[in-house]
Amino acid sequence: MEANASDEYEHIVADVMYIINNIPGPGIDTADFEAEYAVGCSCVAECFNCSCTRGSANYSNARIIDEKLIGPIFECHARCKCRSDCGNRLVQNGPLNCLIVREVANKGLGLFTNKLIKKGQFICEYAGEVISLQEARCRIEANKQGNMMNYVLVVSEHAGDRVIITCIDPKYFGNIGRYANHSCDPNSILIPIRVEGIVPRLCLFASKDIENGKEVTFDYAGGAMVNSVHYLSDTSCLCGSGNCHRYLPHNQI
């Protein structure tokens, strides 16, 4: 199964604008957001030990390598000399073409697959408005006060003694990833991937085989290299898994 060369999905709800990549929102410097890497790799064949892969391949047969789940992961980009079909260009090719959105009992809409997704495959990006931490706080509180669905995802990457925080809200501007629900026993994992600049793309990869007809879920508490949530909220979790924590995770930011 191949990924689309472009994202051809649409929203089934009327008040959301479909975007295929992140866009800058309140509190984000547009110049910083649009800044691209000045140089790329000079590979002429397969990229597996270059400035982009940081010494070893990120993907094998279009699946993420387990050792790279702790990142950081950088893909080749427009300034690289390698070919467009380089194995280090994956998430930029778009989401899988087998995703569908449909109602889930007691949970509203959910993201499903109509084909087998194998462990390690890239599924889709969780794209939306990239906003500042202050704006994220305001939106999360407003959602809580208005008893509205909260889509804001706050991801913290720990790089040595530095913490890099990325806040994304796909409530009004988002892609197919906004429909992926939380599960305390998820079948996908969230990984930050950098392609053209410093702002990461938050990407869902299958953490196990996902059978035809199954819902695609991830843990809002983060993944192998990210830590997006530390606490439980007062919102009931309806994932139905055997190890459900009863309440959705929440980032006290």
C-alpha positions in Angstrom: 0.0 0.0 0.0 1.4 3.3 -1.1 1.0 6.8 0.4 -0.6 9.5 -1.7 1.7 11.9 -3.5 -0.7 14.6 -2.2 -3.3 14.8 0.5 -6.7 14.3 -1.2 -8.9 14.1 1.8 -11.7 16.5 2.8 -13.6 17.3 6.0 -17.0 15.9 6.6 -17.8 18.8 8.9 -18.6 22.2 7.4 -16.8 24.6 9.9 -13.3 23.2 9.4 -10.9 24.2 6.6 -8.8 21.4 5.3 -5.1 22.0 5.2 -2.4 19.5 4.2 0.4 21.1 6.3 0.7 23.2 9.5 0.1 26.9 9.3 1.3 29.6 11.7 -1.3 30.8 14.2 -1.4 33.4 17.0 1.9 33.9 18.9 4.1 32.4 16.1 6.6 34.5 14.2 5.9 33.9 10.6 9.5 34.4 9.5 10.7 31.7 12.0 7.9 29.4 10.9 8.7 29.7 7.2 12.5 29.5 7.7 14.0 26.6 5.8 17.3 24.7 6.1 20.0 26.5 4.1 21.7 23.3 3.1 20.8 19.7 2.5 22.7 16.4 2.0 24.8 15.8 -1.0 24.0 12.1 -1.5 23.7 10.8 -5.0 22.3 7.4 -4.0 20.4 6.1 -1.0 20.6 8.3 2.1 21.5 6.2 5.2 24.6 7.9 6.6 24.4 11.6 5.9 23.6 15.0 7.5 19.8 14.3 7.2 19.7 10.8 8.7 22.2 11.7 11.4 24.3 8.6 10.9 21.8 5.8 10.2 18.6 5.2 8.2 15.3 6.5 9.6 13.1 4.2 7.5 13.3 0.8 5.9 10.9 -0.3 3.2 8.8 2.8 4.0 8.5 1.9 7.7 10.1 3.7 10.6 13.0 1.8 12.2 12.4 1.0 15.9 15.6 2.5 17.0 14.6 5.9 15.5 11.4 6.1 17.6 13.4 8.1 20.2 14.5 10.6 17.4 15.3 13.2 16.4 14.2 12.5 12.8 15.0 14.7 9.9 13.9 14.0 6.3 15.6 15.0 3.1 14.1 18.1 1.6 14.2 20.4 -1.5 17.7 21.5 -0.9 19.1 18.0 -0.8 20.8 16.5 -3.9 19.3 13.1 -3.5 16.5 11.8 -5.7 12.8 12.5 -5.0 12.3 8.8 -4.4 15.0 8.7 -1.7 14.0 6.4 1.2 14.4 9.3 3.6 11.4 11.1 2.1 8.3 9.5 3.6 5.9 11.8 5.6 6.2 14.5 3.0 4.6 12.2 0.5 1.2 12.5 2.2 -1.1 10.2 4.3 -2.1 6.7 3.4 -5.0 6.5 1.1 -7.0 4.0 3.2 -8.3 6.3 5.9 -12.0 7.0 6.5 -13.9 9.1 9.0 -17.0 7.7 10.6 -19.1 7.9 13.8 -17.9 6.1 16.9 -20.4 5.2 19.6 -20.3 7.8 22.4 -17.2 9.4 21.0 -18.3 11.4 17.9 -16.1 11.0 14.9 -13.2 8.6 14.6 -10.4 7.7 12.1 -10.5 4.2 10.6 -8.7 2.2 8.0 -10.2 0.1 5.2 -6.9 -1.7 4.5 -4.3 -3.4 6.7 -1.7 -0.9 8.0 1.5 -2.7 9.0 3.5 -1.8 12.1 5.9 1.0 11.4 4.0 2.5 8.5 3.4 6.3 8.4 -0.4 6.9 8.7 -0.9 10.6 8.6 0.1 13.9 10.1 -1.7 15.7 12.9 -1.7 19.1 11.2 -3.3 22.4 12.2 -2.5 25.8 13.5 0.9 26.0 15.2 0.3 28.4 18.2 2.3 29.7 21.1 2.2 28.2 24.5 0.3 31.2 25.8 -2.3 30.9 23.1 -2.6 27.1 23.8 -3.3 27.9 27.4 -6.1 30.3 26.4 -7.7 27.9 24.0 -7.6 25.0 26.3 -9.2 27.0 29.1 -11.8 28.4 26.7 -12.7 24.9 25.5 -13.0 23.8 29.1 -15.2 26.7 30.1 -17.4 26.3 27.0 -17.6 22.5 27.5 -16.2 22.1 23.9 -14.0 19.5 22.3 -10.4 20.2 22.8 -8.1 19.4 19.9 -5.0 21.3 21.1 -2.0 19.0 21.3 1.1 20.2 23.3 4.2 18.2 22.6 7.5 18.6 24.5 10.7 17.2 23.0 13.6 16.7 25.3 16.9 17.3 23.5 19.7 17.2 26.0 19.1 19.9 28.6 16.7 21.7 26.2 12.9 21.3 26.0 11.3 22.2 22.6 7.5 22.7 22.9 5.2 22.5 19.9 1.5 23.4 20.2 -0.9 22.5 17.4 -4.6 23.1 17.2 -6.6 21.6 14.3 -10.0 22.7 15.5 -10.7 25.1 12.6 -7.8 24.4 10.3 -6.7 20.8 10.2 -6.2 17.6 8.2 -7.4 14.0 8.4 -5.4 13.5 11.6 -7.7 15.6 13.7 -10.2 12.7 13.8 -7.8 10.3 15.5 -9.1 9.6 19.0 -7.2 8.9 22.2 -6.8 5.3 23.5 -5.1 4.1 26.7 -4.1 1.1 24.5 -3.3 2.8 21.2 -2.3 1.2 17.9 -0.3 4.2 16.7 2.4 6.5 18.1 3.1 10.2 17.6 6.6 11.1 16.3 7.9 14.7 15.5 9.5 14.7 12.1 11.3 17.7 10.6 11.3 18.1 6.9 11.9 21.6 5.6 12.5 23.6 8.8 12.7 23.8 12.6 8.9 23.4 13.2 8.2 19.6 13.4 5.4 17.8 11.8 3.6 15.6 14.3 3.2 12.3 12.6 1.3 9.1 13.4 3.0 5.8 12.8 1.5 2.4 13.4 2.9 0.9 16.6 1.3 -2.5 15.7 -0.5 -4.0 12.8 -3.9 -2.3 12.3 -6.4 -4.6 10.7 -9.0 -3.6 8.1 -12.0 -1.8 9.7 -10.2 -0.9 12.9 -10.0 2.6 14.4 -6.7 4.4 14.4 -5.9 5.7 17.9 -3.0 7.2 19.7 -2.1 8.1 23.3 -2.6 11.8 24.0 0.1 11.4 26.7 2.7 11.2 24.0 5.0 8.7 22.3 8.4 7.2 22.6 10.3 10.4 22.3 7.7 13.0 23.2 5.9 13.7 26.4 2.8 15.7 25.7 0.7 15.0 28.8 1.5 14.3 32.5 -1.8 14.5 34.2 -5.4 13.2 34.0 -8.2 15.6 33.2 -11.7 15.6 34.5 -13.0 14.5 31.1 -14.1 10.8 31.0 -12.1 8.6 28.7 -14.3 6.4 26.5 -11.7 4.3 24.8 -13.0 1.1 26.2 -9.6 -0.6 26.5 -8.9 -3.0 29.3 -6.3 -0.7 30.9 -8.3 2.5 30.5 -7.4 5.2 33.0 -11.0 6.4 33.1 -10.1 10.0 32.3 -8.4 11.6 29.3 -4.8 12.8 29.8 -4.2 16.5 30.1 -1.2 18.8 30.0 -1.1 21.2 32.9 0.6 24.1 31.0 
